[in-house]
Amino acid sequence: MRKPGVVYYLHSDHLGSTSLATCGSGSACGGNGAAIPNSRTWYKPYGEVRAGGSGSPTDFGFNGQRGELSLGGLLDYHARYYDPLLARFLSADSIVPSPSSPQALNRYSYCLGNPVKYVDPTGHFTEQAIFDYLLNLYGDERRAGAILSKWRGDTEWWAMISAAQAGDIIFGTEDMRLVKGGTPADRSSPAGFQFQFQGEGMDKLTGLVNVGARDMANLEEIRRGVSSEYVGQYGYNSYQKVCLWEWVGFLRHTDGSEPMFWIRAGYEVTQKTTSDQVRFWDGVAWSVVTGYAVGRLTKFLPQRLPPKAVTALELLGGGLAGSWAANYWEDSLDMQWGDVQTHIGPAYFNFQYVVGQGWTREKKP
């Protein structure tokens, strides 16, 4: 960290909290490597300063977040403010927590009630990152600024885009129509779309990549709900492809981590986990069916087998074939052990939880 004539080095603990400042250069701070007097800081579990810190040259403290002295010591987590005295955020988390984690159901709590182990990532695109995306999209500052004002005025859209970060997947439905000379000529059935935000963390938004959609669109087209593309001239008629977009929310997930959703008003997350009981009876059913089939096939052998041999083949063949068939269909139907079938309006996701490995996304476009 630089100040006029002085370079400071900030040292952090395992949670990223600023715990000590030393002098990098400059006689004003005591020479190279010298500790800044009274800069060592100790924190209570939820971020209150336990002792020290009066000589720290920075206002970045607990978890590396900036403290707002004018607001009574609130910490600025970019998307919302956190009060270390109350150990609570001042507004609800904009990410819908997973119903499978009871600690996540309190959307004002900090780090699942375990601040000694976890930190709360900011995980939100900054306004500068959003403006840079629009500037790159339109190539004109005035137009980019005008679109940004519309985004801010669209409360639900602004809440969503401000809560997203690179790697998140925005999803919803797409309805494509072919227009001939201004008159709808053909229409496809609605289908889901999934686009992944490209960039770096929350500081850079460069665009979208298609990870599951029939057509492509930019964020402004998705916000407005419509995009159009000139297809060509056939005879006396010109054709346009018009896509109607309805966004639902976004998914945040990396392999191993528990999936999180941001969902707009009017939609709910419904999850169903495959139970051992369902898998047991599924396996029994397939074993019976395949065992019967194996028994019938023995009749085509050139030499009749004794009844006991037929029974043995039925049991062995039924067990092996039934196990293979059950595993194949369970995987195809998202009914394997640990599968969590997730429905959000028209969107469908399937995740699988394996002890020791965490969460993986089974159904990918």
Secondary structure as GFF3:
##gff-version 3
##sequence-region A 1 365
A	DSSP	beta_strand	2	3	.	.	.	ID=ss1
A	DSSP	beta_strand	6	12	.	.	.	ID=ss2
A	DSSP	beta_strand	18	25	.	.	.	ID=ss3
A	DSSP	three_ten_helix	27	29	.	.	.	ID=ss4
A	DSSP	beta_strand	41	43	.	.	.	ID=ss5
A	DSSP	beta_strand	49	52	.	.	.	ID=ss6
A	DSSP	three_ten_helix	62	64	.	.	.	ID=ss7
A	DSSP	beta_strand	66	68	.	.	.	ID=ss8
A	DSSP	three_ten_helix	69	71	.	.	.	ID=ss9
A	DSSP	beta_strand	74	76	.	.	.	ID=ss10
A	DSSP	beta_strand	81	83	.	.	.	ID=ss11
A	DSSP	beta_strand	88	89	.	.	.	ID=ss12
A	DSSP	three_ten_helix	102	105	.	.	.	ID=ss13
A	DSSP	three_ten_helix	111	113	.	.	.	ID=ss14
A	DSSP	alpha_helix	127	138	.	.	.	ID=ss15
A	DSSP	alpha_helix	141	153	.	.	.	ID=ss16
A	DSSP	alpha_helix	155	163	.	.	.	ID=ss17
A	DSSP	beta_strand	169	180	.	.	.	ID=ss18
A	DSSP	beta_strand	183	187	.	.	.	ID=ss19
A	DSSP	beta_strand	191	200	.	.	.	ID=ss20
A	DSSP	beta_strand	204	212	.	.	.	ID=ss21
A	DSSP	alpha_helix	219	224	.	.	.	ID=ss22
A	DSSP	beta_strand	226	234	.	.	.	ID=ss23
A	DSSP	beta_strand	237	252	.	.	.	ID=ss24
A	DSSP	beta_strand	260	263	.	.	.	ID=ss25
A	DSSP	beta_strand	269	273	.	.	.	ID=ss26
A	DSSP	alpha_helix	276	297	.	.	.	ID=ss27
A	DSSP	three_ten_helix	298	300	.	.	.	ID=ss28
A	DSSP	alpha_helix	307	332	.	.	.	ID=ss29
A	DSSP	beta_strand	339	344	.	.	.	ID=ss30
A	DSSP	beta_strand	347	354	.	.	.	ID=ss31
A	DSSP	beta_strand	358	361	.	.	.	ID=ss32
###
